[in-house]
Amino acid sequence: MALAATGSALGDPRTYQISAQLKRYTLIDLGFVQTKNGNFQLERSLDPNSPFTAANKLKVTVKKDLSAFQMGVTTANGLKAVNIFQDAKTADNVEQYQYIIDNLIERNVIDPA
C-alpha cells in the first residue's frame, strides 16, 4: 500500500481523506509514533477486551508532510491485510474499529471522503 490522499481499510465501504485541519501535535497526542523516515504511524488493537492479545489491529500511517496517508486492518504481526467486515465473528473488531475511526474524525486527523 502506498501513501495516498484517500484510503480505507479492506472491506470498509467508507473512504477517508486527510483532514485539512490536521496538525502534527494532534498526531503525537493521539499516540502516533514517528518512524525512521519521518512518517507518523499508529497501531491499535481491535480486541475490545484486551489491548495486548490482538488477532487484528488497525494501522494508520501519515506522511511526514501531512499530505497523504494509508490505513488498514492487519493480522497481529502486521504482515497480512484482513477484512473484518465480512465475518460475523469479528463484529467486536468492527465496533472497536469504528470507535477508533470516529475518534480520528473527531480530532480532525481524517475526514469522510
N, C-alpha and C positions, 0 to 999 in steps of 0.2 A: 504494500500500500504506500502510495506516495502522498505527500502533504498536498492538500488541495483547498480551494476556497469553500467548498461544501463537502459534506460527508455524512455517513450514517453507519450504524453497526449492521452487520449481516442479518437480514431478515426484518429490520426495523422499517416500517412503512414511512416513517417521518425522516426528513432530511434536515440537516442543521448547517449553519454557517457561522463564521467568527463574528462576534458582536462588534459593532463599530465603536462601542464604549469600553472595550477590553483594555485593562491596564495591567502592567507587569506585576505590580504588588498584589493584585487580586489573585493571580495565579499562585503566588507564593502563600498567600493567606489560605487558599483552598487546599494546600498540600502538594502542589505541583513541585517537582524536583527538576533542577536544571541539569541537563545531560552534558556529556563531554563536548559536544558540538554546539552547545548553547541553547538548544531547544528545551521546552518545558514539557515534562511528562507526568501524568497522573495514572496510578494503578490502584483500583479499588476492588475489593472482593464483592461478589454479588451474592454471597451467602448471608441471609438476614440473621442467622443465629450466631455466627462466629466469623470475625474478620480474619482469622488465622487458618481456617480449614476451608479453602475455597476450591470448588470444582471449576468455577468460571470466574473471570474477572474482567472489569472494564478497563481498557487502556485508552487514554487520550493524550495525544502529543500535539503541542502547539509550536509552530515555527518561532525562532528566536526574535524575528521582527514582527510577530503577532499578525501576520498576514494570511497564514494558512494553517490547517490542522488535519489530523486524521483521528479516527476513533474506531474502536472495535471491541467485541467481546471475544476473549480468548480462553483457552484452557488454562489451568493453574500455572503451568510453566511458561505461558505466553507465546507458545510456538504455533498454535493452530487456531484459526478463527472458528467460532462456534455460533450457530443460530439458535438462540434461546427462545425465539418466538414461535417455533413450530411444534414444541412438545409441551404437553400439559404438566409433565414432571418438573419443568423449570419455571413454573408460574411464580414461585417465590423469587427467583432470579430476575424475572421480568419486572416484578414490583420494585425490587431494590434498584434495578437499572433505571426505572422511571423516576425514582426518588433522587438519584444522583444527577440525572439529566435535568430534572426540574430545578435542582439546586444550582447547576451550572447556568441555566437560563436566568434564574432569579438574580444571580451575581454578575450578569452581563458578560459571561465568557462566550456563550454561544446563543444564537437565536434560531427559531424555526425558519427554514428557508421557504 
